[in-house]
Amino acid sequence: MASAIDRLRHEARDLVELVLVPGLAAVLPWRLCFRVFRWLCFHSRFLYRESCERALVQAQARGWVDDPHTWIAKRRLVTLIDHADYFLERTRTDAWMRKHLHVDGAWPAPGRAAVLCTFHWGAGMWALRHAPSVGLHAHMMVAPPRGAHFDGRTVSRLYAVERTASIARALGRPTLDVSASLRPALRALNQHEQVIAVVDVPADQVAVSQPIELLGMTARVPRALFRLAVEQALPVSVFLTGIDLASGERFLRLKDIGVHSDVDTLVREVFLELEKAITDNPQAWHFWSESERFFRT
């Protein structure tokens, strides 16, 4: 009976955190919705409590927290908006995007193979929606939504499946399952299309990684895609999609890293952009809660 009660509690929390509260974005004007979200995140500890408290502890241990109350409230707000973007993407037009997304920089030219890197920072859905609006045919590299953490979590599993489907819908191109190899990405690149990768993943999720210095600590990051970019002489760009936590407006920052002949140099240049982003807004990095898997102790 206890396990059934626990499962019901988890399912109810997932329903609230992944659907009911972020789903308000589908029915409320965004500016009003953002004010509601901000009030909830600064005046209640209920939403995303476990993951936010774990992130706070890890960030504090590494010296990235000044005011714990404000830090965790902002972290909660970033998480909520990231989930709300699933509902916004389904219910808003490109006109909404042009109004609320402020773009700094440019995507690579359409019709040419390129590697587009981003990170688990901010809320990236509107970057994916923006890319095809300028002519890119980009495929996102994803891992299938599976694993023991979905056991007994029907709402969470269904949400993950739908969220992955929303990526393909936003880009107008199917996602690429690269859990086994980079062959799907290579096929897309050979067709003069682009691949998008979220590159700040723990080393235990990839076959080949390398150490780098990040935020004054040693981390291990994936190497295979960067090696492919060097071997194929592919241009690399970095993009970040952030949130103004005072207004709810979004910004997309794009930087051309160019073609590199050395993998180590390319990795350092790409992850320098993550270091800058975390320095500007540490609460927006979603992997604080997993940082023990990311940084060497």
VEXKELUM-699375 format. One record per residue (C-alpha): residue number from 1; chain; x, y, z. Coordinates in pm, whole numbers. Layout:
<nodes>
<node NUM,'A',<X,Y,Z>>,
...
</nodes>
This chain:
<nodes>
<node 1,'A',<0,0,0>>,
<node 2,'A',<284,239,85>>,
<node 3,'A',<438,201,-262>>,
<node 4,'A',<102,267,-427>>,
<node 5,'A',<60,581,-219>>,
<node 6,'A',<412,694,-306>>,
<node 7,'A',<347,640,-675>>,
<node 8,'A',<22,836,-656>>,
<node 9,'A',<207,1119,-481>>,
<node 10,'A',<478,1123,-749>>,
<node 11,'A',<223,1115,-1030>>,
<node 12,'A',<25,1401,-875>>,
<node 13,'A',<337,1613,-832>>,
<node 14,'A',<449,1542,-1190>>,
<node 15,'A',<103,1639,-1315>>,
<node 16,'A',<118,1971,-1130>>,
<node 17,'A',<482,2053,-1213>>,
<node 18,'A',<491,1936,-1574>>,
<node 19,'A',<137,2002,-1697>>,
<node 20,'A',<-107,2198,-1482>>,
<node 21,'A',<108,2493,-1369>>,
<node 22,'A',<328,2536,-1680>>,
<node 23,'A',<17,2473,-1891>>,
<node 24,'A',<-119,2810,-1776>>,
<node 25,'A',<104,2954,-2047>>,
<node 26,'A',<-131,2808,-2307>>,
<node 27,'A',<-434,3003,-2182>>,
<node 28,'A',<-301,3325,-2028>>,
<node 29,'A',<-142,3624,-2203>>,
<node 30,'A',<232,3579,-2158>>,
<node 31,'A',<300,3894,-1956>>,
<node 32,'A',<21,3806,-1711>>,
<node 33,'A',<134,3444,-1703>>,
<node 34,'A',<491,3546,-1629>>,
<node 35,'A',<379,3759,-1335>>,
<node 36,'A',<187,3460,-1197>>,
<node 37,'A',<490,3235,-1247>>,
<node 38,'A',<724,3481,-1081>>,
<node 39,'A',<495,3521,-780>>,
<node 40,'A',<465,3144,-739>>,
<node 41,'A',<840,3091,-760>>,
<node 42,'A',<934,3367,-518>>,
<node 43,'A',<657,3300,-263>>,
<node 44,'A',<630,2922,-258>>,
<node 45,'A',<879,2640,-221>>,
<node 46,'A',<646,2371,-355>>,
<node 47,'A',<737,2361,-724>>,
<node 48,'A',<1041,2153,-823>>,
<node 49,'A',<1146,2151,-460>>,
<node 50,'A',<1368,1843,-464>>,
<node 51,'A',<1569,1929,-775>>,
<node 52,'A',<1599,2298,-685>>,
<node 53,'A',<1721,2226,-333>>,
<node 54,'A',<1972,1975,-467>>,
<node 55,'A',<2094,2235,-718>>,
<node 56,'A',<2125,2496,-442>>,
<node 57,'A',<2335,2266,-225>>,
<node 58,'A',<2570,2183,-513>>,
<node 59,'A',<2605,2546,-624>>,
<node 60,'A',<2667,2659,-265>>,
<node 61,'A',<2937,2396,-221>>,
<node 62,'A',<3114,2538,-528>>,
<node 63,'A',<3080,2903,-427>>,
<node 64,'A',<2809,3012,-671>>,
<node 65,'A',<2539,3131,-428>>,
<node 66,'A',<2522,3470,-254>>,
<node 67,'A',<2158,3487,-139>>,
<node 68,'A',<2008,3134,-112>>,
<node 69,'A',<1644,3254,-111>>,
<node 70,'A',<1682,3458,-430>>,
<node 71,'A',<1904,3196,-594>>,
<node 72,'A',<1657,2911,-552>>,
<node 73,'A',<1359,3130,-649>>,
<node 74,'A',<1528,3223,-976>>,
<node 75,'A',<1625,2862,-1035>>,
<node 76,'A',<1262,2758,-981>>,
<node 77,'A',<1142,3026,-1222>>,
<node 78,'A',<1384,2916,-1498>>,
<node 79,'A',<1266,2556,-1456>>,
<node 80,'A',<900,2656,-1473>>,
<node 81,'A',<948,2868,-1785>>,
<node 82,'A',<1145,2590,-1952>>,
<node 83,'A',<848,2356,-1901>>,
<node 84,'A',<598,2627,-2000>>,
<node 85,'A',<773,2666,-2335>>,
<node 86,'A',<634,2328,-2441>>,
<node 87,'A',<285,2479,-2415>>,
<node 88,'A',<384,2816,-2559>>,
<node 89,'A',<544,2655,-2863>>,
<node 90,'A',<220,2469,-2933>>,
<node 91,'A',<-7,2771,-2896>>,
<node 92,'A',<192,3073,-3019>>,
<node 93,'A',<275,3185,-3370>>,
<node 94,'A',<601,3311,-3516>>,
<node 95,'A',<463,3662,-3461>>,
<node 96,'A',<473,3593,-3085>>,
<node 97,'A',<833,3478,-3126>>,
<node 98,'A',<934,3792,-3314>>,
<node 99,'A',<777,4005,-3040>>,
<node 100,'A',<927,3828,-2737>>,
<node 101,'A',<1257,3683,-2865>>,
<node 102,'A',<1547,3926,-2906>>,
<node 103,'A',<1823,3794,-3132>>,
<node 104,'A',<2191,3888,-3105>>,
<node 105,'A',<2411,3741,-3378>>,
<node 106,'A',<2330,3522,-3677>>,
<node 107,'A',<2285,3156,-3755>>,
<node 108,'A',<2521,2999,-4013>>,
<node 109,'A',<2414,3026,-4374>>,
<node 110,'A',<2144,2780,-4486>>,
<node 111,'A',<2237,2502,-4725>>,
<node 112,'A',<2571,2428,-4562>>,
<node 113,'A',<2659,2157,-4311>>,
<node 114,'A',<2730,2292,-3964>>,
<node 115,'A',<2745,2186,-3601>>,
<node 116,'A',<2534,2398,-3366>>,
<node 117,'A',<2617,2363,-2996>>,
<node 118,'A',<2415,2469,-2695>>,
<node 119,'A',<2394,2386,-2325>>,
<node 120,'A',<2150,2298,-2048>>,
<node 121,'A',<2118,2667,-1967>>,
<node 122,'A',<1810,2886,-1994>>,
<node 123,'A',<1519,2764,-2205>>,
<node 124,'A',<1608,2663,-2559>>,
<node 125,'A',<1276,2593,-2730>>,
<node 126,'A',<1248,2932,-2902>>,
<node 127,'A',<1595,2899,-3052>>,
<node 128,'A',<1476,2577,-3214>>,
<node 129,'A',<1167,2755,-3345>>,
<node 130,'A',<1379,3044,-3475>>,
<node 131,'A',<1633,2834,-3668>>,
<node 132,'A',<1396,2714,-3944>>,
<node 133,'A',<1251,3065,-3977>>,
<node 134,'A',<1585,3172,-4129>>,
<node 135,'A',<1611,2869,-4359>>,
<node 136,'A',<1810,2617,-4154>>,
<node 137,'A',<1736,2246,-4188>>,
<node 138,'A',<1862,2140,-3848>>,
<node 139,'A',<1827,1812,-3664>>,
<node 140,'A',<1862,1788,-3287>>,
<node 141,'A',<2072,1506,-3146>>,
<node 142,'A',<1878,1343,-2862>>,
<node 143,'A',<1883,1036,-2644>>,
<node 144,'A',<1554,843,-2629>>,
<node 145,'A',<1346,914,-2315>>,
<node 146,'A',<1408,597,-2122>>,
<node 147,'A',<1570,485,-1798>>,
<node 148,'A',<1496,369,-1448>>,
<node 149,'A',<1394,720,-1339>>,
<node 150,'A',<1073,675,-1545>>,
<node 151,'A',<971,359,-1356>>,
<node 152,'A',<631,421,-1201>>,
<node 153,'A',<622,776,-1344>>,
<node 154,'A',<369,763,-1626>>,
<node 155,'A',<312,1139,-1640>>,
<node 156,'A',<685,1211,-1649>>,
<node 157,'A',<748,952,-1920>>,
<node 158,'A',<465,1076,-2141>>,
<node 159,'A',<578,1434,-2094>>,
<node 160,'A',<935,1339,-2195>>,
<node 161,'A',<807,1167,-2509>>,
<node 162,'A',<592,1467,-2602>>,
<node 163,'A',<871,1709,-2523>>,
<node 164,'A',<1105,1522,-2759>>,
<node 165,'A',<835,1529,-3027>>,
<node 166,'A',<801,1905,-2978>>,
<node 167,'A',<1169,1947,-3070>>,
<node 168,'A',<1111,1787,-3410>>,
<node 169,'A',<797,1994,-3456>>,
<node 170,'A',<977,2321,-3375>>,
<node 171,'A',<1268,2244,-3608>>,
<node 172,'A',<1057,2092,-3884>>,
<node 173,'A',<1305,1805,-3901>>,
<node 174,'A',<1320,1468,-3721>>,
<node 175,'A',<1545,1434,-3420>>,
<node 176,'A',<1849,1207,-3440>>,
<node 177,'A',<1896,919,-3198>>,
<node 178,'A',<2270,921,-3143>>,
<node 179,'A',<2273,696,-2838>>,
<node 180,'A',<2461,428,-3033>>,
<node 181,'A',<2675,623,-3285>>,
<node 182,'A',<2717,949,-3474>>,
<node 183,'A',<2610,792,-3805>>,
<node 184,'A',<2267,966,-3812>>,
<node 185,'A',<2437,1301,-3756>>,
<node 186,'A',<2694,1228,-4027>>,
<node 187,'A',<2417,1143,-4276>>,
<node 188,'A',<2245,1475,-4207>>,
<node 189,'A',<2572,1666,-4246>>,
<node 190,'A',<2647,1488,-4575>>,
<node 191,'A',<2311,1619,-4699>>,
<node 192,'A',<2428,1976,-4623>>,
<node 193,'A',<2201,2005,-4322>>,
<node 194,'A',<2288,2105,-3966>>,
<node 195,'A',<2298,1914,-3640>>,
<node 196,'A',<2226,2059,-3297>>,
<node 197,'A',<2383,1914,-2984>>,
<node 198,'A',<2345,1997,-2617>>,
<node 199,'A',<2707,1934,-2527>>,
<node 200,'A',<2729,1977,-2149>>,
<node 201,'A',<2639,1621,-2055>>,
<node 202,'A',<2806,1414,-1782>>,
<node 203,'A',<3089,1191,-1897>>,
<node 204,'A',<2900,881,-1782>>,
<node 205,'A',<2653,937,-2068>>,
<node 206,'A',<2910,921,-2349>>,
<node 207,'A',<3174,678,-2468>>,
<node 208,'A',<3460,928,-2509>>,
<node 209,'A',<3519,1239,-2299>>,
<node 210,'A',<3800,1475,-2214>>,
<node 211,'A',<3886,1694,-1915>>,
<node 212,'A',<3852,2072,-1931>>,
<node 213,'A',<3875,2358,-1684>>,
<node 214,'A',<3533,2514,-1623>>,
<node 215,'A',<3448,2768,-1352>>,
<node 216,'A',<3783,2696,-1188>>,
<node 217,'A',<3703,2325,-1163>>,
<node 218,'A',<3786,2020,-1373>>,
<node 219,'A',<3499,1874,-1572>>,
<node 220,'A',<3479,1597,-1831>>,
<node 221,'A',<3286,1670,-2152>>,
<node 222,'A',<3199,1475,-2469>>,
<node 223,'A',<3464,1469,-2742>>,
<node 224,'A',<3324,1268,-3035>>,
<node 225,'A',<3118,1539,-3203>>,
<node 226,'A',<3400,1792,-3177>>,
<node 227,'A',<3640,1541,-3332>>,
<node 228,'A',<3391,1492,-3617>>,
<node 229,'A',<3369,1868,-3671>>,
<node 230,'A',<3749,1891,-3696>>,
<node 231,'A',<3785,1589,-3924>>,
<node 232,'A',<3510,1711,-4157>>,
<node 233,'A',<3621,2077,-4143>>,
<node 234,'A',<3273,2178,-4029>>,
<node 235,'A',<3192,2526,-3903>>,
<node 236,'A',<3074,2533,-3542>>,
<node 237,'A',<2838,2782,-3381>>,
<node 238,'A',<2722,2822,-3022>>,
<node 239,'A',<2378,2947,-2928>>,
<node 240,'A',<2218,3024,-2593>>,
<node 241,'A',<1856,3110,-2520>>,
<node 242,'A',<1812,3305,-2200>>,
<node 243,'A',<1533,3463,-2000>>,
<node 244,'A',<1507,3812,-1855>>,
<node 245,'A',<1384,3710,-1511>>,
<node 246,'A',<1243,4057,-1447>>,
<node 247,'A',<1024,4080,-1759>>,
<node 248,'A',<990,3727,-1899>>,
<node 249,'A',<1133,3832,-2235>>,
<node 250,'A',<1374,3596,-2414>>,
<node 251,'A',<1705,3646,-2585>>,
<node 252,'A',<1894,3432,-2835>>,
<node 253,'A',<2270,3481,-2854>>,
<node 254,'A',<2463,3324,-3141>>,
<node 255,'A',<2839,3306,-3184>>,
<node 256,'A',<3032,3171,-3481>>,
<node 257,'A',<3322,2958,-3354>>,
<node 258,'A',<3436,2877,-3707>>,
<node 259,'A',<3629,2581,-3848>>,
<node 260,'A',<3902,2439,-3625>>,
<node 261,'A',<4192,2203,-3689>>,
<node 262,'A',<4248,2108,-3324>>,
<node 263,'A',<3988,1933,-3111>>,
<node 264,'A',<4117,2060,-2777>>,
<node 265,'A',<4107,2422,-2890>>,
<node 266,'A',<3755,2380,-3026>>,
<node 267,'A',<3631,2225,-2703>>,
<node 268,'A',<3782,2507,-2497>>,
<node 269,'A',<3627,2778,-2715>>,
<node 270,'A',<3282,2619,-2705>>,
<node 271,'A',<3281,2568,-2329>>,
<node 272,'A',<3411,2917,-2268>>,
<node 273,'A',<3063,3028,-2380>>,
<node 274,'A',<2905,2810,-2112>>,
<node 275,'A',<3139,2955,-1852>>,
<node 276,'A',<3036,3308,-1952>>,
<node 277,'A',<2668,3215,-1938>>,
<node 278,'A',<2692,3056,-1593>>,
<node 279,'A',<2891,3354,-1467>>,
<node 280,'A',<2618,3591,-1594>>,
<node 281,'A',<2329,3382,-1457>>,
<node 282,'A',<2430,3076,-1255>>,
<node 283,'A',<2070,2987,-1165>>,
<node 284,'A',<1992,2922,-1531>>,
<node 285,'A',<2225,2622,-1558>>,
<node 286,'A',<2003,2316,-1521>>,
<node 287,'A',<2286,2077,-1437>>,
<node 288,'A',<2378,2213,-1093>>,
<node 289,'A',<2170,1931,-951>>,
<node 290,'A',<2385,1682,-1146>>,
<node 291,'A',<2716,1860,-1097>>,
<node 292,'A',<2867,1575,-897>>,
<node 293,'A',<2852,1376,-1222>>,
<node 294,'A',<2992,1665,-1422>>,
<node 295,'A',<3283,1795,-1213>>,
<node 296,'A',<3569,1599,-1064>>,
<node 297,'A',<3575,1619,-687>>,
</nodes>
